[in-house]
Amino acid sequence: MTTIERHLDIAAAPEVVFDLIADLHDYGWLPPSGDYDGTSEVSPPPVGVGTTYVEHSRAGVRRGVVIALARPDVIAFRQPMTLRPRAAGTIDATVSMSVAATAAGARVTRTVELGIPRRLAAVRSIIVGRYASESERMLAALKAHAER
């Protein structure tokens, strides 16, 4: 298992930041990228433990489920990605987003735990790098939107 952890301070109330992260029905603040083309097929509201969703990318499809939710502190998702082509396997991923109050607003911690199939050992560093970059991109977009 590989763990990627990123932190970012945001000048907004923790509840505001948490609600943006948890609103899977409206991720309009997160523009598409090569590793994220949007969130779709979200279970009916409200979002809670057991809510499901789908995320597409050039590399594959993530079929996610909310596995923990405690507003305004933490939300976690299990989102294994079936790679393209399917024969490449599945990257097991668990993403948790925690939000803690600070004097200036909120500190968001995004932790990604990856289970990368052995058959992908030759490209492991590329996979980890892309997940790390996507975490940084997501946090930057969240900050920009929340601080508007």
C-alpha positions in Angstrom: 0.0 0.0 0.0 1.3 3.5 -0.9 0.1 6.6 1.0 0.0 10.1 -0.5 -0.8 12.9 1.9 -1.3 16.6 1.0 -2.3 19.5 3.2 -3.6 23.0 2.2 -4.9 25.9 4.3 -8.0 27.6 3.1 -9.4 30.9 4.3 -13.0 29.7 4.6 -15.1 28.2 7.4 -14.5 24.5 7.8 -18.2 23.8 7.2 -18.1 25.6 3.9 -15.1 23.7 2.8 -16.5 20.4 3.9 -19.8 21.0 2.1 -18.0 21.6 -1.2 -16.1 18.4 -0.8 -19.2 16.4 0.2 -21.5 17.8 -2.5 -20.8 15.1 -5.1 -23.8 16.3 -7.1 -22.1 19.6 -7.9 -18.3 19.4 -8.5 -18.5 22.2 -11.0 -15.7 23.9 -9.1 -13.3 21.1 -10.1 -12.5 21.4 -13.8 -11.7 18.3 -15.9 -8.1 17.1 -16.3 -6.4 14.2 -17.9 -7.1 12.2 -14.7 -10.6 13.4 -13.9 -13.4 14.0 -16.4 -16.1 14.7 -13.8 -18.3 12.9 -11.4 -21.5 11.3 -12.6 -24.1 8.7 -11.8 -24.3 9.9 -8.1 -26.8 8.3 -5.9 -29.8 10.5 -5.0 -29.2 13.2 -2.3 -28.4 13.5 0.5 -24.8 12.3 0.3 -24.0 9.9 3.1 -22.3 6.6 3.8 -23.2 4.3 1.0 -23.6 7.0 -1.7 -22.2 5.8 -5.0 -20.7 7.7 -8.0 -18.7 7.2 -11.1 -15.6 9.1 -12.3 -14.2 8.7 -15.7 -10.7 9.5 -17.0 -8.5 8.5 -19.9 -6.8 5.9 -17.8 -10.0 4.1 -16.6 -13.2 4.3 -14.6 -13.5 4.8 -10.8 -16.7 3.4 -9.2 -16.7 5.0 -5.9 -18.7 4.8 -2.6 -18.7 7.0 0.4 -17.4 4.9 3.3 -17.2 7.5 6.1 -18.9 10.9 6.7 -18.8 13.1 9.8 -19.6 16.7 9.0 -17.5 18.9 9.2 -14.5 16.7 10.0 -14.0 13.9 7.5 -15.4 12.2 4.4 -13.8 9.1 2.9 -14.3 7.3 -0.4 -13.3 3.9 -1.7 -12.8 4.3 -5.4 -11.1 1.4 -7.2 -10.2 2.3 -10.7 -10.6 -0.3 -13.5 -7.8 0.5 -15.9 -8.0 0.8 -19.7 -7.4 -1.8 -21.1 -9.1 -3.9 -18.5 -6.3 -6.5 -18.6 -4.1 -3.9 -16.9 -6.1 -4.5 -13.7 -7.5 -2.4 -11.0 -5.9 0.2 -8.8 -7.4 0.0 -5.3 -7.8 3.6 -3.9 -9.2 5.0 -0.7 -9.3 8.8 -0.4 -10.0 10.6 2.8 -10.5 14.3 3.2 -10.3 15.8 6.6 -11.1 19.4 7.5 -9.8 21.0 10.7 -10.5 24.5 12.0 -7.5 26.9 12.1 -7.3 30.5 13.2 -7.6 31.6 9.5 -10.2 29.1 8.4 -9.6 25.5 7.6 -6.8 23.0 7.0 -7.7 20.3 4.5 -5.8 17.0 4.5 -6.2 14.7 1.5 -4.9 11.2 2.1 -4.8 8.7 -0.8 -4.0 5.0 -0.1 -3.2 3.1 -3.2 -3.0 -0.6 -3.9 -1.2 -0.9 -7.2 -1.2 -4.4 -8.9 2.2 -6.1 -9.1 1.9 -6.3 -12.9 2.2 -2.5 -12.9 5.5 -2.4 -10.9 7.3 -0.9 -13.9 5.0 2.2 -13.9 4.4 2.5 -10.2 6.2 5.8 -9.8 4.2 7.3 -12.7 0.9 6.2 -11.1 1.9 7.5 -7.7 3.0 10.8 -9.3 -0.2 11.2 -11.2 -2.3 10.6 -8.0 -0.1 13.1 -6.1 -0.5 15.7 -8.8 -4.2 15.2 -9.0 -4.5 15.6 -5.2 -2.6 18.9 -5.4 -4.7 20.1 -8.4 -7.9 19.2 -6.5 -6.9 21.0 -3.4 -5.8 24.1 -5.3 -9.2 24.3 -7.1 -11.0 23.8 -3.8 -9.1 26.6 -2.2 -9.7 29.0 -5.2 -13.4 28.3 -5.1 -13.9 28.4 -1.3 -12.0 31.7 -1.0 -14.0 33.5 -3.7 
